[in-house]
Amino acid sequence: MKLIWRVQPVTFGKWRSFCPRGWPLAVYEGKELSPAVHLYCDTEYSANAVKNENHRPIKIAVADYGCDHKKHGTFRWLVLKDQARTLDGAKSIAFAFLESHPKFQPNKKEK
């Protein structure tokens, strides 16, 4: 299993204060429309905040593809109890969780 991490582009323009930059989102390799992990934080994402660890704890949400599809749709977001202090820590927690819980991953047949 390989995850591809993406970060939202930097916001600019006169209304940028109303659109804070979001934290990274991971998708499964080869399945760009299948989100795997979403990181979020109360602090706006910036490279400087990540580098200096000048942000609130990072929350980790994992896409559950093993849910009841009639009730929840294609997947549902589940927030892990663990929070990370660093971006690398959040990525490693998410990857370890998905490796140990393969039922959360989408079927191999889906694209």
A tleap script that builds the chain and sets N, CA, C and O, in Angstrom:
source leaprc.protein.ff14SB
mol = sequence {
  NMET LYS LEU ILE TRP ARG VAL GLN PRO VAL
  THR PHE GLY LYS TRP ARG SER PHE CYS PRO
  ARG GLY TRP PRO LEU ALA VAL TYR GLU GLY
  LYS GLU LEU SER PRO ALA VAL HIE LEU TYR
  CYS ASP THR GLU TYR SER ALA ASN ALA VAL
  LYS ASN GLU ASN HIE ARG PRO ILE LYS ILE
  ALA VAL ALA ASP TYR GLY CYS ASP HIE LYS
  LYS HIE GLY THR PHE ARG TRP LEU VAL LEU
  LYS ASP GLN ALA ARG THR LEU ASP GLY ALA
  LYS SER ILE ALA PHE ALA PHE LEU GLU SER
  HIE PRO LYS PHE GLN PRO ASN LYS LYS GLU
  CLYS
}
set mol.1.N position { 0.851 -1.175 0.000 }
set mol.1.CA position { 0.000 0.000 0.000 }
set mol.1.C position { 0.897 1.238 0.000 }
set mol.1.O position { 1.794 1.377 0.831 }
set mol.2.N position { 0.636 2.116 -0.935 }
set mol.2.CA position { 1.379 3.374 -1.001 }
set mol.2.C position { 0.392 4.530 -0.993 }
set mol.2.O position { -0.633 4.502 -1.674 }
set mol.3.N position { 0.723 5.539 -0.213 }
set mol.3.CA position { -0.123 6.728 -0.124 }
set mol.3.C position { 0.573 7.895 -0.815 }
set mol.3.O position { 1.790 8.055 -0.721 }
set mol.4.N position { -0.213 8.698 -1.503 }
set mol.4.CA position { 0.294 9.915 -2.137 }
set mol.4.C position { -0.291 11.093 -1.374 }
set mol.4.O position { -1.509 11.255 -1.292 }
set mol.5.N position { 0.595 11.915 -0.816 }
set mol.5.CA position { 0.166 13.052 -0.005 }
set mol.5.C position { 0.071 14.302 -0.858 }
set mol.5.O position { 0.934 14.566 -1.696 }
set mol.6.N position { -0.989 15.072 -0.635 }
set mol.6.CA position { -1.195 16.330 -1.358 }
set mol.6.C position { -1.524 17.433 -0.368 }
set mol.6.O position { -2.202 17.211 0.635 }
set mol.7.N position { -1.037 18.610 -0.666 }
set mol.7.CA position { -1.317 19.784 0.159 }
set mol.7.C position { -2.077 20.782 -0.694 }
set mol.7.O position { -1.802 20.919 -1.886 }
set mol.8.N position { -3.018 21.471 -0.102 }
set mol.8.CA position { -3.764 22.495 -0.840 }
set mol.8.C position { -2.813 23.608 -1.261 }
set mol.8.O position { -1.857 23.906 -0.544 }
set mol.9.N position { -3.055 24.212 -2.388 }
set mol.9.CA position { -2.204 25.339 -2.801 }
set mol.9.C position { -2.361 26.527 -1.846 }
set mol.9.O position { -3.356 26.659 -1.134 }
set mol.10.N position { -1.354 27.369 -1.864 }
set mol.10.CA position { -1.377 28.571 -1.023 }
set mol.10.C position { -2.483 29.487 -1.512 }
set mol.10.O position { -2.627 29.721 -2.712 }
set mol.11.N position { -3.259 29.999 -0.578 }
set mol.11.CA position { -4.328 30.931 -0.951 }
set mol.11.C position { -3.736 32.334 -1.142 }
set mol.11.O position { -2.780 32.721 -0.469 }
set mol.12.N position { -4.319 33.065 -2.056 }
set mol.12.CA position { -3.862 34.433 -2.308 }
set mol.12.C position { -5.045 35.259 -2.763 }
set mol.12.O position { -6.124 34.722 -3.013 }
set mol.13.N position { -4.854 36.539 -2.869 }
set mol.13.CA position { -5.938 37.432 -3.263 }
set mol.13.C position { -6.478 38.173 -2.053 }
set mol.13.O position { -6.067 37.937 -0.917 }
set mol.14.N position { -7.386 39.052 -2.321 }
set mol.14.CA position { -7.866 39.904 -1.227 }
set mol.14.C position { -8.781 39.168 -0.245 }
set mol.14.O position { -9.030 39.678 0.847 }
set mol.15.N position { -9.288 37.984 -0.602 }
set mol.15.CA position { -10.179 37.237 0.288 }
set mol.15.C position { -9.483 36.040 0.931 }
set mol.15.O position { -10.157 35.150 1.449 }
set mol.16.N position { -8.158 35.997 0.912 }
set mol.16.CA position { -7.427 34.828 1.400 }
set mol.16.C position { -7.640 34.557 2.890 }
set mol.16.O position { -7.529 33.411 3.327 }
set mol.17.N position { -7.939 35.577 3.664 }
set mol.17.CA position { -8.136 35.357 5.099 }
set mol.17.C position { -9.401 34.547 5.381 }
set mol.17.O position { -9.542 33.991 6.470 }
set mol.18.N position { -10.324 34.472 4.418 }
set mol.18.CA position { -11.544 33.696 4.592 }
set mol.18.C position { -11.383 32.242 4.157 }
set mol.18.O position { -12.271 31.423 4.394 }
set mol.19.N position { -10.266 31.917 3.528 }
set mol.19.CA position { -10.008 30.559 3.028 }
set mol.19.C position { -8.675 30.060 3.574 }
set mol.19.O position { -7.675 30.093 2.857 }
set mol.20.N position { -8.632 29.598 4.820 }
set mol.20.CA position { -7.364 29.123 5.354 }
set mol.20.C position { -6.891 27.877 4.602 }
set mol.20.O position { -7.699 27.083 4.121 }
set mol.21.N position { -5.595 27.725 4.513 }
set mol.21.CA position { -5.003 26.595 3.801 }
set mol.21.C position { -5.192 25.326 4.619 }
set mol.21.O position { -4.914 25.300 5.818 }
set mol.22.N position { -5.666 24.279 3.963 }
set mol.22.CA position { -5.927 23.019 4.639 }
set mol.22.C position { -4.684 22.161 4.803 }
set mol.22.O position { -3.685 22.351 4.109 }
set mol.23.N position { -4.757 21.228 5.716 }
set mol.23.CA position { -3.669 20.290 5.978 }
set mol.23.C position { -3.674 19.180 4.934 }
set mol.23.O position { -4.652 19.036 4.200 }
set mol.24.N position { -2.605 18.393 4.850 }
set mol.24.CA position { -2.477 17.387 3.795 }
set mol.24.C position { -3.583 16.326 3.790 }
set mol.24.O position { -4.198 16.022 4.813 }
set mol.25.N position { -3.802 15.785 2.607 }
set mol.25.CA position { -4.744 14.702 2.358 }
set mol.25.C position { -3.986 13.621 1.603 }
set mol.25.O position { -3.208 13.923 0.698 }
set mol.26.N position { -4.206 12.375 1.965 }
set mol.26.CA position { -3.548 11.264 1.278 }
set mol.26.C position { -4.567 10.476 0.480 }
set mol.26.O position { -5.687 10.245 0.936 }
set mol.27.N position { -4.168 10.064 -0.721 }
set mol.27.CA position { -4.982 9.181 -1.556 }
set mol.27.C position { -4.179 7.913 -1.809 }
set mol.27.O position { -2.954 7.906 -1.691 }
set mol.28.N position { -4.881 6.845 -2.157 }
set mol.28.CA position { -4.200 5.602 -2.493 }
set mol.28.C position { -3.564 5.723 -3.871 }
set mol.28.O position { -4.150 6.308 -4.782 }
set mol.29.N position { -2.375 5.174 -4.020 }
set mol.29.CA position { -1.687 5.228 -5.310 }
set mol.29.C position { -2.514 4.480 -6.357 }
set mol.29.O position { -2.954 3.354 -6.124 }
set mol.30.N position { -2.721 5.116 -7.506 }
set mol.30.CA position { -3.499 4.523 -8.579 }
set mol.30.C position { -4.997 4.727 -8.415 }
set mol.30.O position { -5.773 4.347 -9.292 }
set mol.31.N position { -5.406 5.311 -7.322 }
set mol.31.CA position { -6.834 5.554 -7.058 }
set mol.31.C position { -6.986 6.994 -6.583 }
set mol.31.O position { -7.305 7.240 -5.419 }
set mol.32.N position { -6.761 7.928 -7.474 }
set mol.32.CA position { -6.748 9.341 -7.104 }
set mol.32.C position { -8.075 9.838 -6.542 }
set mol.32.O position { -8.116 10.865 -5.864 }
set mol.33.N position { -9.157 9.119 -6.819 }
set mol.33.CA position { -10.465 9.517 -6.309 }
set mol.33.C position { -10.826 8.785 -5.022 }
set mol.33.O position { -11.964 8.868 -4.559 }
set mol.34.N position { -9.860 8.065 -4.440 }
set mol.34.CA position { -10.092 7.318 -3.210 }
set mol.34.C position { -9.253 7.889 -2.075 }
set mol.34.O position { -8.110 7.473 -1.885 }
set mol.35.N position { -9.804 8.838 -1.316 }
set mol.35.CA position { -9.034 9.395 -0.205 }
set mol.35.C position { -8.749 8.324 0.842 }
set mol.35.O position { -9.552 7.413 1.044 }
set mol.36.N position { -7.616 8.437 1.499 }
set mol.36.CA position { -7.232 7.476 2.526 }
set mol.36.C position { -7.162 8.141 3.894 }
set mol.36.O position { -7.732 7.640 4.863 }
set mol.37.N position { -6.456 9.278 3.971 }
set mol.37.CA position { -6.230 9.950 5.248 }
set mol.37.C position { -6.405 11.448 5.063 }
set mol.37.O position { -5.998 12.011 4.047 }
set mol.38.N position { -7.008 12.079 6.041 }
set mol.38.CA position { -7.115 13.532 6.045 }
set mol.38.C position { -6.575 14.029 7.377 }
set mol.38.O position { -7.051 13.627 8.438 }
set mol.39.N position { -5.589 14.897 7.317 }
set mol.39.CA position { -5.036 15.502 8.523 }
set mol.39.C position { -5.657 16.880 8.686 }
set mol.39.O position { -5.825 17.604 7.705 }
set mol.40.N position { -5.992 17.240 9.887 }
set mol.40.CA position { -6.508 18.577 10.110 }
set mol.40.C position { -6.097 19.070 11.491 }
set mol.40.O position { -5.765 18.293 12.387 }
set mol.41.N position { -6.132 20.370 11.624 }
set mol.41.CA position { -5.627 21.021 12.824 }
set mol.41.C position { -6.366 22.342 12.990 }
set mol.41.O position { -6.881 22.898 12.020 }
set mol.42.N position { -6.418 22.837 14.213 }
set mol.42.CA position { -7.063 24.129 14.461 }
set mol.42.C position { -6.240 25.291 13.928 }
set mol.42.O position { -6.758 26.393 13.747 }
set mol.43.N position { -4.953 25.045 13.676 }
set mol.43.CA position { -4.064 26.062 13.138 }
set mol.43.C position { -3.987 25.911 11.624 }
set mol.43.O position { -3.954 24.789 11.120 }
set mol.44.N position { -3.959 27.017 10.894 }
set mol.44.CA position { -3.836 26.969 9.436 }
set mol.44.C position { -2.498 26.343 9.044 }
set mol.44.O position { -1.481 26.571 9.699 }
set mol.45.N position { -2.509 25.554 7.973 }
set mol.45.CA position { -1.285 24.908 7.502 }
set mol.45.C position { -0.347 25.932 6.875 }
set mol.45.O position { -0.758 26.752 6.055 }
set mol.46.N position { 0.910 25.869 7.272 }
set mol.46.CA position { 1.963 26.631 6.617 }
set mol.46.C position { 3.263 25.872 6.821 }
set mol.46.O position { 3.441 25.196 7.834 }
set mol.47.N position { 4.164 25.980 5.867 }
set mol.47.CA position { 5.439 25.278 5.955 }
set mol.47.C position { 6.221 25.740 7.180 }
set mol.47.O position { 6.898 24.938 7.824 }
set mol.48.N position { 6.134 27.012 7.502 }
set mol.48.CA position { 6.840 27.548 8.656 }
set mol.48.C position { 6.301 26.961 9.962 }
set mol.48.O position { 7.079 26.622 10.853 }
set mol.49.N position { 4.996 26.841 10.080 }
set mol.49.CA position { 4.399 26.272 11.292 }
set mol.49.C position { 4.793 24.805 11.455 }
set mol.49.O position { 5.039 24.345 12.570 }
set mol.50.N position { 4.853 24.071 10.344 }
set mol.50.CA position { 5.240 22.661 10.402 }
set mol.50.C position { 6.710 22.534 10.781 }
set mol.50.O position { 7.068 21.711 11.623 }
set mol.51.N position { 7.547 23.333 10.171 }
set mol.51.CA position { 8.989 23.272 10.430 }
set mol.51.C position { 9.311 23.591 11.891 }
set mol.51.O position { 10.137 22.915 12.504 }
set mol.52.N position { 8.671 24.606 12.444 }
set mol.52.CA position { 8.935 25.037 13.818 }
set mol.52.C position { 8.032 24.361 14.841 }
set mol.52.O position { 8.125 24.649 16.034 }
set mol.53.N position { 7.170 23.473 14.392 }
set mol.53.CA position { 6.177 22.801 15.250 }
set mol.53.C position { 5.375 23.819 16.050 }
set mol.53.O position { 5.101 23.639 17.237 }
set mol.54.N position { 5.007 24.896 15.356 }
set mol.54.CA position { 4.263 25.988 15.978 }
set mol.54.C position { 2.789 25.889 15.582 }
set mol.54.O position { 2.249 26.775 14.921 }
set mol.55.N position { 2.155 24.799 15.998 }
set mol.55.CA position { 0.745 24.574 15.662 }
set mol.55.C position { 0.117 23.712 16.746 }
set mol.55.O position { 0.817 23.140 17.582 }
set mol.56.N position { -1.182 23.625 16.725 }
set mol.56.CA position { -1.929 22.779 17.658 }
set mol.56.C position { -1.714 21.315 17.266 }
set mol.56.O position { -1.192 21.045 16.184 }
set mol.57.N position { -2.106 20.359 18.127 }
set mol.57.CA position { -1.963 18.944 17.759 }
set mol.57.C position { -2.740 18.619 16.479 }
set mol.57.O position { -3.814 19.165 16.225 }
set mol.58.N position { -2.173 17.725 15.693 }
set mol.58.CA position { -2.760 17.342 14.402 }
set mol.58.C position { -3.702 16.161 14.619 }
set mol.58.O position { -3.324 15.154 15.217 }
set mol.59.N position { -4.924 16.298 14.131 }
set mol.59.CA position { -5.924 15.233 14.222 }
set mol.59.C position { -5.871 14.420 12.937 }
set mol.59.O position { -5.578 14.947 11.864 }
set mol.60.N position { -6.158 13.132 13.061 }
set mol.60.CA position { -6.027 12.206 11.940 }
set mol.60.C position { -7.372 11.544 11.681 }
set mol.60.O position { -7.945 10.924 12.577 }
set mol.61.N position { -7.876 11.673 10.456 }
set mol.61.CA position { -9.122 11.007 10.056 }
set mol.61.C position { -8.792 10.004 8.954 }
set mol.61.O position { -8.056 10.322 8.020 }
set mol.62.N position { -9.335 8.799 9.062 }
set mol.62.CA position { -9.085 7.718 8.115 }
set mol.62.C position { -10.387 7.376 7.409 }
set mol.62.O position { -11.445 7.312 8.036 }
set mol.63.N position { -10.305 7.155 6.101 }
set mol.63.CA position { -11.489 6.763 5.329 }
set mol.63.C position { -11.763 5.276 5.542 }
set mol.63.O position { -10.887 4.439 5.329 }
set mol.64.N position { -12.978 4.959 5.962 }
set mol.64.CA position { -13.397 3.575 6.196 }
set mol.64.C position { -14.231 3.104 5.011 }
set mol.64.O position { -15.395 3.479 4.871 }
set mol.65.N position { -13.623 2.274 4.157 }
set mol.65.CA position { -14.333 1.740 2.995 }
set mol.65.C position { -15.081 0.453 3.324 }
set mol.65.O position { -15.788 -0.082 2.470 }
set mol.66.N position { -14.937 -0.050 4.548 }
set mol.66.CA position { -15.617 -1.267 4.958 }
set mol.66.C position { -16.942 -0.992 5.654 }
set mol.66.O position { -17.524 -1.892 6.260 }
set mol.67.N position { -17.418 0.237 5.571 }
set mol.67.CA position { -18.657 0.618 6.255 }
set mol.67.C position { -19.886 0.136 5.483 }
set mol.67.O position { -19.772 -0.392 4.376 }
set mol.68.N position { -21.049 0.324 6.081 }
set mol.68.CA position { -22.319 0.002 5.432 }
set mol.68.C position { -22.564 1.042 4.337 }
set mol.68.O position { -22.859 2.198 4.639 }
set mol.69.N position { -22.445 0.640 3.076 }
set mol.69.CA position { -22.523 1.579 1.954 }
set mol.69.C position { -23.915 2.172 1.770 }
set mol.69.O position { -24.048 3.293 1.278 }
set mol.70.N position { -24.943 1.441 2.155 }
set mol.70.CA position { -26.298 1.989 2.034 }
set mol.70.C position { -26.533 3.100 3.050 }
set mol.70.O position { -27.299 4.030 2.799 }
set mol.71.N position { -25.873 2.995 4.188 }
set mol.71.CA position { -26.065 3.986 5.248 }
set mol.71.C position { -25.103 5.168 5.127 }
set mol.71.O position { -25.493 6.310 5.371 }
set mol.72.N position { -23.839 4.901 4.747 }
set mol.72.CA position { -22.811 5.938 4.763 }
set mol.72.C position { -22.291 6.349 3.391 }
set mol.72.O position { -21.544 7.323 3.298 }
set mol.73.N position { -22.649 5.661 2.351 }
set mol.73.CA position { -22.106 5.971 1.035 }
set mol.73.C position { -20.838 5.171 0.766 }
set mol.73.O position { -20.656 4.092 1.330 }
set mol.74.N position { -19.968 5.685 -0.081 }
set mol.74.CA position { -18.767 4.965 -0.471 }
set mol.74.C position { -17.827 4.730 0.706 }
set mol.74.O position { -17.260 3.646 0.841 }
set mol.75.N position { -17.662 5.736 1.553 }
set mol.75.CA position { -16.823 5.604 2.746 }
set mol.75.C position { -17.297 6.599 3.791 }
set mol.75.O position { -18.146 7.450 3.526 }
set mol.76.N position { -16.734 6.473 4.979 }
set mol.76.CA position { -16.998 7.453 6.033 }
set mol.76.C position { -15.678 7.781 6.720 }
set mol.76.O position { -14.781 6.942 6.797 }
set mol.77.N position { -15.571 8.997 7.214 }
set mol.77.CA position { -14.364 9.422 7.915 }
set mol.77.C position { -14.463 9.003 9.372 }
set mol.77.O position { -15.469 9.249 10.036 }
set mol.78.N position { -13.400 8.362 9.862 }
set mol.78.CA position { -13.296 8.017 11.272 }
set mol.78.C position { -12.085 8.742 11.844 }
set mol.78.O position { -10.985 8.641 11.300 }
set mol.79.N position { -12.281 9.465 12.928 }
set mol.79.CA position { -11.196 10.216 13.555 }
set mol.79.C position { -10.513 9.322 14.585 }
set mol.79.O position { -11.171 8.758 15.459 }
set mol.80.N position { -9.203 9.197 14.479 }
set mol.80.CA position { -8.440 8.382 15.422 }
set mol.80.C position { -8.292 9.127 16.748 }
set mol.80.O position { -8.296 10.358 16.784 }
set mol.81.N position { -8.165 8.376 17.821 }
set mol.81.CA position { -7.963 8.994 19.132 }
set mol.81.C position { -6.578 9.618 19.232 }
set mol.81.O position { -6.396 10.646 19.884 }
set mol.82.N position { -5.599 8.987 18.580 }
set mol.82.CA position { -4.231 9.509 18.618 }
set mol.82.C position { -4.135 10.825 17.862 }
set mol.82.O position { -4.711 10.983 16.786 }
set mol.83.N position { -3.408 11.753 18.434 }
set mol.83.CA position { -3.091 13.010 17.766 }
set mol.83.C position { -1.579 13.125 17.729 }
set mol.83.O position { -0.883 12.545 18.563 }
set mol.84.N position { -1.074 13.873 16.766 }
set mol.84.CA position { 0.369 13.986 16.599 }
set mol.84.C position { 0.817 15.422 16.807 }
set mol.84.O position { 0.063 16.365 16.568 }
set mol.85.N position { 2.031 15.568 17.246 }
set mol.85.CA position { 2.611 16.891 17.445 }
set mol.85.C position { 3.327 17.370 16.186 }
set mol.85.O position { 3.503 18.571 15.981 }
set mol.86.N position { 3.747 16.406 15.331 }
set mol.86.CA position { 4.467 16.761 14.108 }
set mol.86.C position { 3.749 16.171 12.896 }
set mol.86.O position { 2.954 15.240 13.022 }
set mol.87.N position { 4.040 16.722 11.733 }
set mol.87.CA position { 3.446 16.218 10.496 }
set mol.87.C position { 3.928 14.805 10.196 }
set mol.87.O position { 3.133 13.947 9.813 }
set mol.88.N position { 5.222 14.557 10.368 }
set mol.88.CA position { 5.756 13.210 10.127 }
set mol.88.C position { 5.158 12.191 11.095 }
set mol.88.O position { 4.899 11.046 10.725 }
set mol.89.N position { 4.946 12.616 12.327 }
set mol.89.CA position { 4.317 11.736 13.302 }
set mol.89.C position { 2.895 11.382 12.917 }
set mol.89.O position { 2.480 10.234 13.071 }
set mol.90.N position { 2.142 12.350 12.420 }
set mol.90.CA position { 0.766 12.101 11.988 }
set mol.90.C position { 0.735 11.145 10.798 }
set mol.90.O position { -0.107 10.249 10.736 }
set mol.91.N position { 1.652 11.339 9.858 }
set mol.91.CA position { 1.709 10.452 8.692 }
set mol.91.C position { 2.047 9.027 9.106 }
set mol.91.O position { 1.464 8.078 8.581 }
set mol.92.N position { 2.975 8.863 10.035 }
set mol.92.CA position { 3.364 7.508 10.456 }
set mol.92.C position { 2.247 6.832 11.250 }
set mol.92.O position { 2.046 5.626 11.112 }
set mol.93.N position { 1.518 7.582 12.078 }
set mol.93.CA position { 0.379 7.008 12.802 }
set mol.93.C position { -0.683 6.530 11.822 }
set mol.93.O position { -1.215 5.429 11.966 }
set mol.94.N position { -0.993 7.352 10.827 }
set mol.94.CA position { -2.013 6.993 9.835 }
set mol.94.C position { -1.596 5.763 9.035 }
set mol.94.O position { -2.401 4.858 8.817 }
set mol.95.N position { -0.335 5.731 8.597 }
set mol.95.CA position { 0.145 4.600 7.801 }
set mol.95.C position { 0.127 3.316 8.633 }
set mol.95.O position { -0.295 2.268 8.143 }
set mol.96.N position { 0.579 3.389 9.883 }
set mol.96.CA position { 0.579 2.209 10.746 }
set mol.96.C position { -0.847 1.706 10.981 }
set mol.96.O position { -1.084 0.499 11.006 }
set mol.97.N position { -1.793 2.630 11.153 }
set mol.97.CA position { -3.190 2.227 11.349 }
set mol.97.C position { -3.727 1.509 10.116 }
set mol.97.O position { -4.349 0.454 10.238 }
set mol.98.N position { -3.495 2.065 8.939 }
set mol.98.CA position { -4.004 1.430 7.716 }
set mol.98.C position { -3.331 0.091 7.432 }
set mol.98.O position { -3.968 -0.826 6.913 }
set mol.99.N position { -2.061 -0.026 7.767 }
set mol.99.CA position { -1.359 -1.304 7.586 }
set mol.99.C position { -1.931 -2.377 8.508 }
set mol.99.O position { -2.046 -3.537 8.112 }
set mol.100.N position { -2.288 -1.999 9.731 }
set mol.100.CA position { -2.795 -2.986 10.687 }
set mol.100.C position { -4.300 -3.232 10.561 }
set mol.100.O position { -4.818 -4.171 11.166 }
set mol.101.N position { -5.009 -2.409 9.788 }
set mol.101.CA position { -6.449 -2.566 9.578 }
set mol.101.C position { -6.765 -2.541 8.080 }
set mol.101.O position { -7.284 -1.540 7.587 }
set mol.102.N position { -6.465 -3.613 7.349 }
set mol.102.CA position { -6.704 -3.602 5.891 }
set mol.102.C position { -8.174 -3.521 5.497 }
set mol.102.O position { -8.477 -3.197 4.348 }
set mol.103.N position { -9.101 -3.807 6.421 }
set mol.103.CA position { -10.535 -3.726 6.082 }
set mol.103.C position { -10.970 -2.291 5.783 }
set mol.103.O position { -12.024 -2.082 5.183 }
set mol.104.N position { -10.172 -1.298 6.195 }
set mol.104.CA position { -10.511 0.095 5.939 }
set mol.104.C position { -10.156 0.513 4.509 }
set mol.104.O position { -10.620 1.553 4.042 }
set mol.105.N position { -9.353 -0.268 3.820 }
set mol.105.CA position { -8.907 0.068 2.481 }
set mol.105.C position { -9.981 -0.301 1.446 }
set mol.105.O position { -10.775 -1.217 1.664 }
set mol.106.N position { -9.995 0.423 0.315 }
set mol.106.CA position { -10.990 0.087 -0.726 }
set mol.106.C position { -10.665 -1.263 -1.355 }
set mol.106.O position { -9.530 -1.735 -1.298 }
set mol.107.N position { -11.687 -1.877 -1.958 }
set mol.107.CA position { -11.483 -3.162 -2.637 }
set mol.107.C position { -10.490 -2.997 -3.763 }
set mol.107.O position { -10.391 -1.934 -4.375 }
set mol.108.N position { -9.759 -4.057 -4.029 }
set mol.108.CA position { -8.758 -4.010 -5.109 }
set mol.108.C position { -9.411 -3.844 -6.481 }
set mol.108.O position { -8.775 -3.354 -7.414 }
set mol.109.N position { -10.700 -4.255 -6.612 }
set mol.109.CA position { -11.405 -4.158 -7.888 }
set mol.109.C position { -11.803 -2.733 -8.221 }
set mol.109.O position { -11.916 -2.380 -9.395 }
set mol.110.N position { -12.019 -1.901 -7.195 }
set mol.110.CA position { -12.477 -0.524 -7.423 }
set mol.110.C position { -11.369 0.316 -8.022 }
set mol.110.O position { -10.186 0.079 -7.778 }
set mol.111.N position { -11.774 1.315 -8.819 }
set mol.111.CA position { -10.806 2.249 -9.394 }
set mol.111.C position { -11.262 3.647 -9.174 }
set mol.111.O position { -10.583 4.589 -9.585 }
savepdb mol mol.pdb
quit
